[in-house]
Amino acid sequence: MQEVYAYLQKLKENNNRLWFEQHRDEYEACLEKMVKFADDLLIEMNSHDVIENPSGKKCLHRIYRDTRFSRDKTPYKKHWGGRLKRAGAHRRGSYYFHFEPGNSFLGGGFWGPNKDDLKQIRMHLAAEPSEYLEVIKSKEFKAAFGEVRGEQLKTSPKDFDADHENVELLRYKQFLLVMPLKDEDIFEPNLAARVSDNFKKMRPYFEVMSAYLTTDLNGEELI
């Protein structure tokens, strides 16, 4: 991964189409390394979960930026990232890796729940949050991710009591887990296996949230 990081650093300093085309061979070599990593990661992940992505290449995000609605018109991202989505109606949540010099991390969770899913999660958190609290307050969870992150409402959500004892949980609009990484973490051997092991630490959280999203308050399946 040292070559990938070295390339990303140079791209950050020369973020223009002319430089990119002049160094396309270097880009293609780094892309090949990232595809190999993603392929290896997919194999590791499917040993303990079921992932929807058909190949490592399909996990990777393009390095080209969509600048149509952005003030930042630099054409390329400063990082390489990818998303692995859990497969099946009962497996909810997705995993994300982000490799960037000085700002690498592993992430996962629920980035943009739709209106119905968000209401379903809040109904469960309002009625009986004990399993959820048990997970996020565990030593293992705190050591790996610290706390759940994501955008929150400034007040209680509509149709929920502002004085509810767990109103702080109900205010979340996103439910994200983040594990920061040091650059040296990315350079160690067996990266795919180690990333997979860290993603596996998200599973208790995913299992609770998957249950919330696929059952009603009586435990009856919704799908």
Protein Blocks (a to p, Z undefined) as FASTA:
>chain_A
ZZmmmmmmmmmmmgcfklmmmmmmmmmmmmmmmmmmmmmmmmmmmmmpccfblbfklmpc
cfbdcfklgcblcfbdfbdcdddddedjklgcdddddddehiaccdedjfbacfklmmmm
mmmmmmommlmmmmmmpmklmmmnopacddddfbdcehiafkbfklmmmmpmbdcddddd
dfklmmpghklmmmmmmmmmmmmmmmmmmmmmmccfkopafZZ
